Amino acid sequence: MQPDTRKLLTTGSAIFLTGAVAAALMLTVFGGVSKQGPSTTGGWLALMLAIGCLPTGVLTLLLGLAKLFGDRNKP
């Protein structure tokens, strides 16, 4: 595995896990979510963090995995 591939996978995992933790905290610690959205300011901040981190983390992980599989086919 090349160092840049490892960096992509590490960064993607960290970003995704940050978003997952923010979403879990929003649903549990920060008062949950109703039809109008989160009930506290911390819940709104966690929602914004999750909305930013989850898609970015998934796309970075997909890029890293594609690079990993592409590197495996090279001699």
Summary of the structure (lengths in Angstrom):
residues: 75
radius of gyration: 16.1
end to end distance: 12.5
largest distance: 54.8
contacts: 223
relative contact order: 0.22
helix: 77%
strand: 5%
